[in-house]
């Protein structure tokens, strides 16, 4: 089961509730950046150069 952090959920909800495309883009990018270093479950991403 995939789980997202509260921060990611908050950004996705803000993206869904916003009519401005640039604001939607901002919130979606925040989620992608937050998840880029790890998997959704919180385990380290084995493909990351830091691991």
N, CA, C and O atoms as CSV, one atom per row, in Angstrom:
chain,resi,resn,atom,element,x,y,z
A,1,UNK,N,N,0.839,-1.171,0.000
A,1,UNK,CA,C,0.000,0.000,0.000
A,1,UNK,C,C,0.890,1.242,0.000
A,1,UNK,O,O,1.815,1.340,0.807
A,2,UNK,N,N,0.627,2.164,-0.874
A,2,UNK,CA,C,1.384,3.404,-0.980
A,2,UNK,C,C,0.772,4.430,-0.036
A,2,UNK,O,O,-0.442,4.635,-0.031
A,3,UNK,N,N,1.626,5.075,0.768
A,3,UNK,CA,C,1.155,6.139,1.647
A,3,UNK,C,C,1.971,7.398,1.393
A,3,UNK,O,O,3.161,7.331,1.086
A,4,UNK,N,N,1.324,8.529,1.524
A,4,UNK,CA,C,1.976,9.826,1.349
A,4,UNK,C,C,2.074,10.521,2.695
A,4,UNK,O,O,1.241,10.312,3.576
A,5,UNK,N,N,3.089,11.340,2.842
A,5,UNK,CA,C,3.218,12.121,4.069
A,5,UNK,C,C,2.095,13.155,4.124
A,5,UNK,O,O,1.466,13.464,3.112
A,6,UNK,N,N,1.858,13.679,5.320
A,6,UNK,CA,C,0.832,14.715,5.477
A,6,UNK,C,C,1.169,15.934,4.620
A,6,UNK,O,O,0.279,16.548,4.032
A,7,UNK,N,N,2.443,16.279,4.551
A,7,UNK,CA,C,2.867,17.423,3.733
A,7,UNK,C,C,2.491,17.219,2.264
A,7,UNK,O,O,1.989,18.133,1.610
A,8,UNK,N,N,2.738,16.017,1.758
A,8,UNK,CA,C,2.405,15.724,0.369
A,8,UNK,C,C,0.895,15.770,0.143
A,8,UNK,O,O,0.425,16.317,-0.854
A,9,UNK,N,N,0.148,15.196,1.069
A,9,UNK,CA,C,-1.313,15.224,0.953
A,9,UNK,C,C,-1.826,16.655,0.952
A,9,UNK,O,O,-2.713,16.997,0.170
A,10,UNK,N,N,-1.271,17.495,1.827
A,10,UNK,CA,C,-1.693,18.896,1.898
A,10,UNK,C,C,-1.437,19.616,0.577
A,10,UNK,O,O,-2.287,20.369,0.102
A,11,UNK,N,N,-0.260,19.383,-0.017
A,11,UNK,CA,C,0.057,20.028,-1.295
A,11,UNK,C,C,-0.876,19.539,-2.397
A,11,UNK,O,O,-1.324,20.335,-3.223
A,12,UNK,N,N,-1.173,18.252,-2.421
A,12,UNK,CA,C,-2.078,17.724,-3.447
A,12,UNK,C,C,-3.488,18.283,-3.282
A,12,UNK,O,O,-4.149,18.593,-4.273
A,13,UNK,N,N,-3.949,18.412,-2.053
A,13,UNK,CA,C,-5.268,18.994,-1.814
A,13,UNK,C,C,-5.305,20.457,-2.248
A,13,UNK,O,O,-6.302,20.917,-2.806
A,14,UNK,N,N,-4.222,21.186,-1.994
A,14,UNK,CA,C,-4.154,22.591,-2.426
A,14,UNK,C,C,-4.154,22.681,-3.948
A,14,UNK,O,O,-4.766,23.582,-4.521
A,15,UNK,N,N,-3.467,21.746,-4.602
A,15,UNK,CA,C,-3.443,21.743,-6.064
A,15,UNK,C,C,-4.846,21.486,-6.620
A,15,UNK,O,O,-5.272,22.136,-7.574
A,16,UNK,N,N,-5.554,20.535,-6.016
A,16,UNK,CA,C,-6.903,20.225,-6.477
A,16,UNK,C,C,-7.878,21.372,-6.243
A,16,UNK,O,O,-8.802,21.575,-7.030
A,17,UNK,N,N,-7.675,22.117,-5.171
A,17,UNK,CA,C,-8.595,23.195,-4.828
A,17,UNK,C,C,-8.273,24.525,-5.471
A,17,UNK,O,O,-8.983,25.503,-5.235
A,18,UNK,N,N,-7.230,24.594,-6.272
A,18,UNK,CA,C,-6.803,25.856,-6.861
A,18,UNK,C,C,-7.128,25.896,-8.344
A,18,UNK,O,O,-6.938,24.910,-9.055
A,19,UNK,N,N,-7.619,27.039,-8.808
A,19,UNK,CA,C,-7.960,27.197,-10.223
A,19,UNK,C,C,-6.798,27.728,-11.063
A,19,UNK,O,O,-6.810,27.607,-12.288
A,20,UNK,N,N,-5.809,28.308,-10.417
A,20,UNK,CA,C,-4.670,28.897,-11.126
A,20,UNK,C,C,-3.684,27.793,-11.534
A,20,UNK,O,O,-3.144,27.106,-10.667
A,21,UNK,N,N,-3.444,27.612,-12.834
A,21,UNK,CA,C,-2.541,26.552,-13.289
A,21,UNK,C,C,-1.134,26.649,-12.699
A,21,UNK,O,O,-0.513,25.623,-12.423
A,22,UNK,N,N,-0.624,27.862,-12.503
A,22,UNK,CA,C,0.721,27.990,-11.944
A,22,UNK,C,C,0.754,27.569,-10.474
A,22,UNK,O,O,1.755,27.022,-10.011
A,23,UNK,N,N,-0.323,27.817,-9.743
A,23,UNK,CA,C,-0.408,27.378,-8.347
A,23,UNK,C,C,-0.531,25.846,-8.282
A,23,UNK,O,O,0.090,25.210,-7.431
A,24,UNK,N,N,-1.331,25.259,-9.178
A,24,UNK,CA,C,-1.425,23.800,-9.236
A,24,UNK,C,C,-0.055,23.199,-9.505
A,24,UNK,O,O,0.351,22.237,-8.852
A,25,UNK,N,N,0.648,23.767,-10.462
A,25,UNK,CA,C,1.981,23.302,-10.827
A,25,UNK,C,C,2.928,23.382,-9.635
A,25,UNK,O,O,3.693,22.450,-9.386
A,26,UNK,N,N,2.882,24.482,-8.901
A,26,UNK,CA,C,3.748,24.660,-7.736
A,26,UNK,C,C,3.530,23.540,-6.717
A,26,UNK,O,O,4.489,22.926,-6.250
A,27,UNK,N,N,2.282,23.282,-6.379
A,27,UNK,CA,C,1.993,22.281,-5.354
A,27,UNK,C,C,2.354,20.875,-5.823
A,27,UNK,O,O,2.852,20.074,-5.033
A,28,UNK,N,N,2.115,20.566,-7.076
A,28,UNK,CA,C,2.476,19.246,-7.603
A,28,UNK,C,C,3.991,19.081,-7.625
A,28,UNK,O,O,4.502,18.006,-7.309
A,29,UNK,N,N,4.714,20.135,-7.994
A,29,UNK,CA,C,6.184,20.068,-7.984
A,29,UNK,C,C,6.723,19.863,-6.571
A,29,UNK,O,O,7.712,19.155,-6.381
A,30,UNK,N,N,6.082,20.477,-5.585
A,30,UNK,CA,C,6.502,20.290,-4.195
A,30,UNK,C,C,6.397,18.822,-3.788
A,30,UNK,O,O,7.276,18.296,-3.105
A,31,UNK,N,N,5.321,18.170,-4.209
A,31,UNK,CA,C,5.139,16.750,-3.896
A,31,UNK,C,C,6.213,15.917,-4.595
A,31,UNK,O,O,6.799,15.023,-3.984
A,32,UNK,N,N,6.471,16.203,-5.854
A,32,UNK,CA,C,7.480,15.445,-6.592
A,32,UNK,C,C,8.855,15.616,-5.974
A,32,UNK,O,O,9.610,14.648,-5.878
A,33,UNK,N,N,9.196,16.829,-5.554
A,33,UNK,CA,C,10.488,17.069,-4.919
A,33,UNK,C,C,10.587,16.372,-3.566
A,33,UNK,O,O,11.632,15.821,-3.221
A,34,UNK,N,N,9.508,16.398,-2.808
A,34,UNK,CA,C,9.513,15.761,-1.493
A,34,UNK,C,C,9.686,14.253,-1.607
A,34,UNK,O,O,10.290,13.626,-0.737
A,35,UNK,N,N,9.159,13.672,-2.677
A,35,UNK,CA,C,9.204,12.219,-2.849
A,35,UNK,C,C,10.393,11.753,-3.679
A,35,UNK,O,O,10.589,10.547,-3.834
A,36,UNK,N,N,11.184,12.662,-4.211
A,36,UNK,CA,C,12.264,12.266,-5.117
A,36,UNK,C,C,13.398,11.542,-4.407
A,36,UNK,O,O,14.106,10.755,-5.037
A,37,UNK,N,N,13.591,11.784,-3.123
A,37,UNK,CA,C,14.678,11.149,-2.390
A,37,UNK,C,C,14.288,9.865,-1.709
A,37,UNK,O,O,15.148,9.169,-1.170
A,38,UNK,N,N,13.009,9.530,-1.718
A,38,UNK,CA,C,12.569,8.302,-1.068
A,38,UNK,C,C,11.316,7.783,-1.742
A,38,UNK,O,O,10.673,8.494,-2.516
A,39,UNK,N,N,10.978,6.559,-1.449
A,39,UNK,CA,C,9.739,5.997,-1.974
A,39,UNK,C,C,8.589,6.556,-1.169
A,39,UNK,O,O,8.820,7.178,-0.132
A,40,UNK,N,N,7.362,6.358,-1.606
A,40,UNK,CA,C,6.202,6.877,-0.908
A,40,UNK,C,C,6.068,6.288,0.497
A,40,UNK,O,O,5.490,6.926,1.377
A,41,UNK,N,N,6.583,5.102,0.715
A,41,UNK,CA,C,6.439,4.461,2.022
A,41,UNK,C,C,7.464,4.960,3.023
A,41,UNK,O,O,7.424,4.560,4.186
A,42,UNK,N,N,8.389,5.830,2.602
A,42,UNK,CA,C,9.380,6.380,3.505
A,42,UNK,C,C,10.704,5.640,3.476
A,42,UNK,O,O,11.644,6.040,4.163
A,43,UNK,N,N,10.803,4.581,2.706
A,43,UNK,CA,C,12.069,3.859,2.596
A,43,UNK,C,C,12.979,4.571,1.615
A,43,UNK,O,O,12.489,5.176,0.662
A,44,UNK,N,N,14.304,4.519,1.818
A,44,UNK,CA,C,15.229,5.187,0.898
A,44,UNK,C,C,15.088,4.671,-0.530
A,44,UNK,O,O,14.832,3.489,-0.760
A,45,UNK,N,N,15.256,5.556,-1.451
A,45,UNK,CA,C,15.233,5.214,-2.866
A,45,UNK,C,C,16.585,4.620,-3.226
A,45,UNK,O,O,17.602,5.309,-3.144
A,46,UNK,N,N,16.612,3.373,-3.618
A,46,UNK,CA,C,17.881,2.704,-3.918
A,46,UNK,C,C,18.580,3.286,-5.138
A,46,UNK,O,O,19.779,3.074,-5.321
A,47,UNK,N,N,17.847,4.020,-5.977
A,47,UNK,CA,C,18.444,4.621,-7.171
A,47,UNK,C,C,19.076,5.980,-6.862
A,47,UNK,O,O,19.774,6.545,-7.705
A,48,UNK,N,N,18.836,6.506,-5.658
A,48,UNK,CA,C,19.350,7.811,-5.299
A,48,UNK,C,C,20.876,7.730,-5.108
A,48,UNK,O,O,21.365,6.758,-4.532
A,49,UNK,N,N,21.626,8.720,-5.576
A,49,UNK,CA,C,23.087,8.694,-5.421
A,49,UNK,C,C,23.518,8.806,-3.964
A,49,UNK,O,O,24.665,8.489,-3.646
A,50,UNK,N,N,22.630,9.249,-3.062
A,50,UNK,CA,C,22.974,9.374,-1.654
A,50,UNK,C,C,22.980,8.043,-0.924
A,50,UNK,O,O,23.468,7.959,0.203
A,51,UNK,N,N,22.441,6.994,-1.553
A,51,UNK,CA,C,22.339,5.688,-0.883
A,51,UNK,C,C,23.412,4.749,-1.330
A,51,UNK,O,O,23.469,3.611,-0.864
